[in-house]
Amino acid sequence: MKLKSSQFLVADDGGIIMGKGRMTILESIDRTRSINQTAKELKMSYKSVWSKIKSTELNFGKPVVLADKIKGTELTDDGRALLEKYRELKDRCIEADDVIFDEIFPDRE
């Protein structure tokens, strides 16, 4: 038996700012510098990727990507900070979850 948990950052009204899927999208954009490539890589439509980015920006209150036809797409400073903080939060939550899980279920197989 093992524990599987998820972490979501949500706005006060419940709109998703960041979760594992959006983290994957931002990581791909950071690597590929392309929303189109990200959509292909993640087997999503361009519209779906763009919609998730726009929803994140709306709920976060700041732009997270900057799309430029010449330079390509890149994370804004706020977008990069959000991604890095979410990664840290996720890692620390998983570590804490493991400690708590081991305390509650010490004799699991």
Buried (B, 14 or more C-beta within 10 A) or exposed (E): EEEEEEBEBEBEEEEBBBBEEBBBBBBBBBEBBBBEBBBBBBEBEBEEBBEBBEBBBEBBEEBBBEBEEEEBBBBBEBBBEBBEEBEEEBEEEBEEBEEEBEEEEEEEE
